[in-house]
Amino acid sequence: MQPIGITLKQIRQSKGFTQREVYGNILSRSFASRLERGQHDVTAERLFQILDRLGVSANEFRFMQNNDQPTASELARSQVMLAYDQQNFPRIGHLATHYLQSTNPAERRIGLMATILITAFDQRGVVMTPAMTQLWQQLTLTKTWTLQDLTFGSVIFVLAVQQKASLPATIRKYHLACERYVSAVADPFHVMDTRASFDLVALQLLLSQKQYTAAQNFKRQFTAGHTIHFTNDGILEQTLSLWLWESYFGDPLVATRLERNLRQLPPSRFNLTVGTLLAIWGRHATDYHQTH
């Protein structure tokens, strides 16, 4: 990893900015020159000011400073979530085994979360290990979950069920954490897409736990928030939630129309997930109506 100043100089020159434009009123001219030669470091506060002028986020800067490579924990999380989206459970299992052996605590935590993700689709249930219990205690004691915690929403639910925690309370805490990162004018971390994915899992879990009143009332929550920031992924996840809710509690004609639209989607990495969800939960909805 090269010095901070060397990377700043490369970014500044690639964008065609002068030193005065980037460092003016932040650093002296002589300090800025020495910084770009790798002879000085800079405080975090001033670094963020400089990055703002360069139009580069802190995460992107770390990527550039690391020779255009993601950090170890970012790479681990990205690999696990891609395999999860593709429902490639052998791949998730391999990644879990690999990262659980890491000396990096962040990677070990991702490896543990990967192990738990597999159980989200395992009907045999979950056997809580001391590491899983410790992770749940950490999540419980944390007042506000971080972006990485929000990404692993399914893990939070699996642990909540095992610990017999209140699912509605868990959902509320998750939504409050999301509100920290998104506003009416911006969603820089695509939190609304992550929340839409979480809400789809939440609705399925409420239904599988036969918490039908909570599931019926949940529509007001998964259709709320700053949905204007949805990308196509977020729109798809919310449409699936709407289809599922309409299939159980709403208008059968609306559910049929939504299902038809979902089946006509162009090929994407979500096709397997969509087809599986429609097939499984379509049968569950039919069973629900026969017994209620």
Phi, psi and omega in degrees: 000124185278162181302153182302315184297323179297317179294319179300318180296318180298317180294315181301313182292323180294333179267354177077025180267150173274163176299322181297320180296323185274319189254353184304133181068006175246311180230155173288160181299317181292320180295318180298320179295317179292324178300315182289344175269001179082016183266350181222156169252173183224150180292158180300320182299314180288326177299317179296324177296319180293315180298324178298319178291328178282345183073037182233132178284163179298320179295319180293323179297316178299321178299314180293318181295333180267035178058045178058042177231142176291159175292166183300316182289324177295319178297317180298312181297318181298317181296316181295315183290327176295315178297324179293316178300325181273000184053038179267080187290327173300321179293318178299317179299319178296315180296320179300313180299317182296310187282338176293339180269359184289153174274351179276118183299327178294320178292320179297322179294321177293322176298320178295318179295323177298320178300318181290326179302322180300322183289344179297337179247010182261112184287352180281350178097177185243136173257111183292130175259164176304324180294320178294318178298318179297319179298317179297320178297320178295317180294323181292319183284337180288124183291318181229124181286148180276175179300320180294322176298317181296326179298324182263049181300324180297324178297317179302318181292317179302314180293322180298319179296315182295327181269006180055037177279160179291120179293315177302322179293322178296319179297316180299317180297321179296313181297320178296322177295322179297321183298338178294330188256352185229149177221181181295336186255346185204148173220071189297337183253013181054042181294327181296325175296316178298319179294321179298321177295316178299315183296326177295317177295320181299316180296317178298320182291318177301319179292317181293332177274004180060030174269069191292325178295315178296321179295318180294322180283345186291339182303323181297333181274315185282352173259001180266184180088184184274068184292348177298340182271001178302137164271187179300325179296315180295320178298318179298313182298317180291325177297321177296320177296318179297317178299315181296316180295316179295325180296327180269312193238353188249217185270121179301327180293321177295318179299319180295318179295317179296319179296319179298317179296321181293323180287342181265007180296145176296158181304137177202178180292348182266355187302317180297316180298315181297312181299318179296315181296315180299319182292311185291309185283339172296318177293318179298321179295320177297315178299321180300314182291331179289334183254356179237000000 
